[in-house]
Amino acid sequence: MNDEKWIVSDRDHLGGKPRVQGTRISVAFLLECLASGMSVAEIVDAYPTLSEDAVQGALRELAHEKEAEVVRGFSSTKTCLASCWPP
């Protein structure tokens, strides 16, 4: 697995919105393209600043971030339940 960071954010590009590294394509726009039915190959063809590796890497990174967020939320709930239960 590649540990390269594909999603970046800074104030100088897209007003700080998360974007695919090396491009001005926001992660939200990438997700909108996929949601509209475009394949990764179609997205890469339509937006030459993107590569298949960049799209797949950004999606993988986003999935891992979301998974970590869910695990953190579960751990917080579990800790609260353990300290608050039984009443």
N, C-alpha and C positions, 0 to 999 in steps of 0.2 A: 504494500500500500504506500502511496506517495504522501509524504507529510507536508507537501507544499501548501502554502496558504493561498487559496483561490479567491476568497471573499475579503475585500478590503474596504475601508471607509475612511475618508478624510474630508475636511471642510472645503478643500480646493476642488473637489470633483463631485458633481451631482448634489451639491448642498449637504454632503455628509451621508447620503444614502448608501447603503451597502451596494457594492458593484463587483463585477468580475474583474480580477486583477489584470491590469494592462489594457483595460477597455473603459469606455464610458457607458457600458450596458449594466443597468441596475439588476440586482437579483430579482426584484419584484417583476421587472419586465421579462426576464428569462422565464420565471414561473408562469407569467401570463401567456407567453408563447407556447409553453408546454400544455397549459390548461386549454388553450384554443385548439389543440390537436396537432401542433407542429412536432415533428420528430427532431431529435438532436441534429441529424444530418441536414434537415431543412433549415434549422436555425443557423447552423454554421454556414450553409450556402447563402442565406439571406444577410448575414452579418459577418463579413470576412475578418473582423478583428477577433472573432471567437474561434477557438479550435475545439474539436470534440473533447480533448483532454481537459480544457478549461471548463466546458459546460459540465462534463461528468464530475470533475473535481469540485466545482462549486456546489453541485447538487449533493455530492457525498458529504462535503463539509457542512452544508446546511442540515442534512439528515442527522449527522453526529451531534451538531449543536442542539437540535431539537430533542434528540434522545437524552442528552445530558441534562437539558432543562426539565424534562419529564422525571428523570431519576432524582434530580435535586428536589423537585416538588414533592415526590413520593417520600423522600427521606425526611423532609420537613414535616409532612403530615404524620408520618410514623413517629417521629420524635414528640410531636405535640400529643398524639394519642397516648403514647407511653407515659408522658408526664401528667396528662390530664385524666387518665382513666385508671381505675374506676373513679367515679365521682365521689 
